[in-house]
Structures are given as structure tokens and as C-alpha cells.
Amino acid sequence: MAAVATLLPMERPADAVLRAWFRDHPMLGARDRGVIADTAFAVLRHLRKLEFLAGSRAARPLVLCALVFVAGRPVRSLQPYLRGDEGAWLAGLRQQDLANLPAAVRLSLPDWLHQRLLTAHGEAATERIGLSMLDPAPLDLRVNTMLARREDVLSELLADGIAAAPTALSPIGVRLEGKPALERHRLFRDGWVEVQDEGSQLVALLLEARRGQMVVDFCAGAGGKTLAIGAAMRSEGRVYAFDTSERRLANLKPRLKRSGLSNVHPQLIDSETDTRIKRLAGKIDAVLVDAPCSGCGTLRRNPDLKWRMGEQALLELTAKQRAILASAARLAKPGGRLVYATCSLLPEENEAVVDKFLEDHAGWRRMPVRDILTRQGVAWDAPEDHLRLLPHLHGTDGFYAACLERSP
């Protein structure tokens, strides 16, 4: 209950708040931490429906409702932990017909996001998207092809009793069953694998990065895609990892050390117009813009985002996305490639940004995503000229990506 109470103000990312809470409670064992984390994130995923049932945003009734209506615990199994008439209250709630709740409440979405999803995807697809976002995300790994082959990684995992299978789309991905602890596993420690959603792996493949090229990851963050690009280049050439956050780039350093890559160069910049960027203008073979966005494609793993984001913030983000894309485009040399990507499901952060860029910038054209992915060993037959990944269809986070090419 106490851990959930610390999350409900929604002032900071939930994973950071929960890590801090665990640091303050060091006596908890791994199993207890797992149960607490699973329950806390279940509350965040289903918060709106749970608030309806509980009639409150207090942590205790929310957790009790989550245990009964999300985890499926019988009320009698909770009896040793219940107070007063809580058992009768929960039993009464079990009699309610929840099928006729308003869709946004049933899917635990804020009204503004539900309405935008309806406009973009229609009622039937929004229902499926919303339901998929109520499930926890799977745990995917990217094989570091500089050090290992996927079949070797799979053999090692299975030999250690960790259930794993090749990802359905990414040729370098592995999907694990459950959430085994990997931090001390030799495959992770020795840099053979990195945790990375399968959809994120596909976005990195769109650059078709090759040995000897100069590549920029314009919004590198903690560097998941940066490392995938560097491995695709066989550690030859240069990958510039730009970001405005020193903390995010610091998180890249231990991952870079494990990877064995020597071609990745983290660069702290003050904005999209930093002088470091201007010096590289017109010299870069491929640029990835993994733009800051609402993150609504990642709600399975970051459910607090839907409660911390609002429409005004979305409007501010779209203006920032356009500015970043225009600035990043200056880096590409004639014939160079520009990949614009988000983990958003909303057209105003995706197609609208790319369409506006192409309208304002002559000399750029779209590239057919299907052809690029086919060359990268991905079986992709969607007819659109962009990549769109949806949790209920592809089992990945929600992603959008468009590939653009500058005229020679």
C-alpha cells in the first residue's frame, strides 16, 4: 500500500519513484519486491477503472480492487489482510456489471487520449489497442551481433532454464518468458545481449548502417538504438550519440563498455542548434531522430505516462518534434538518410510531423520501408510507406517510423 501511495501524486516517472522506495526499504527480498512492483504497476495500468470501483484515489482501496479485479484473487484469500467491512464491500463490487462502463473508463484511458485514438484508429482498433495496453510488456533482448549469434544466445538461455524464443520480426531479437533477473547473468554482463523492445530494434534497422559510415543518433537517450547501430557497423566508422541530458548519456556509459564497441561517441548538446551539430552539417550518411514524444505507445511498461501527460503538453511536443526534425535534417549529406521515429500512436506526432517537414523542405523524398526491412531480414508486408507497430498486432511497443532520403 505504501509503495502505491508514493506513486499516486504522478510527479515523477513511476519506475524512478519505485526504485527510490525500494532503496528506502532494503530489507525486502526479491520476491516481495516483485510482488509490490507488479501490484503497483497494475494499479497504474487500470487506474481509472479502479478509481471507479473504489470511489477513491486512496492507495488502500485501489490496491484491494487491483488484487480482486486485475490479479483475480478471491475475496476470501485476502481475509487476513482486510479491515472492518472491506470483505463485504469487495464482495458487493464483484456483483457489478462492468461491461457497460464508458469505454475510456473500462480501458483506463484519460478522455483526451481515448478520443484521439478513436479519431486516429477507429472504435474497433482503439478497443483492441486499449486492452493490449492493460497487459504488462514482454521482456525482449537484442543480441549484440559483434559478440554473439542469436542461436548461441538462445542455447545459453535455455541451458540455464530461462525460457526464450526468437522474436517474430527482428532477426536479432530474443523474447523471454516472464521476467527473469538478468543483471548478473553472464550473457548480459559480458555484453552479448541488451534489453531492448523488438519494435525499437526494427527502428534501428531502418538506418541500414554500414561499416565506415558516419551516423548520428540525434536524441540518443540511454543509447539502446545507438548500440544497435554501432553493432550493425561492426564498430567501424563513427556513431555520434547526441542528447541534451547528461544523466541519460551517463546511463549509456556502462552499456557502451559492456558492448565492446569503439565507434560510439556520446556528445552532450545544449539544444538542437548546438554548434557541435552545425560542424557536422552535410557530412552524415544516416541520421536517426527518435523524437521526444507522448510515449503513448509504451503504456504497457510506462502506464503512469497516461496520467502525467495532457493535451497542452502534447501541443508543446509537436512543435518541438518539428524543430528537431528540421535541425537534424541539416546533418544529412546529399543522398543521406533520415529516419524519424516516435513511440507514439498519434498522427499529430507522426505523419503530421513528417508531412509538414516534406512540405517545407524540397529535396527530400520518402523511402519505402518494406524494401528496407526486407533487405534487413524482416518479413514486413504492410503496404504503407512508413513503419507502424501496434501492441495488439505485433506484440511490440507502439512505434512509428518514416525513412526519408535527401536528393543526391
Helices and strands as residue ranges (DSSP letters): H 2-7, H 14-23, H 30-45, H 47-54, H 59-69, G 75-81, H 86-93, H 103-106, H 111-132, E 139-143, H 150-159, E 164-166, E 173-176, H 186-189, E 193-195, H 198-205, E 214-217, H 224-232, E 238-243, H 246-259, E 264-268, H 275-279, E 284-290, G 296-298, H 305-308, H 311-329, E 332-342, G 347-349, H 351-360, E 364-367, H 369-375, E 387-389, H 391-394, E 399-406
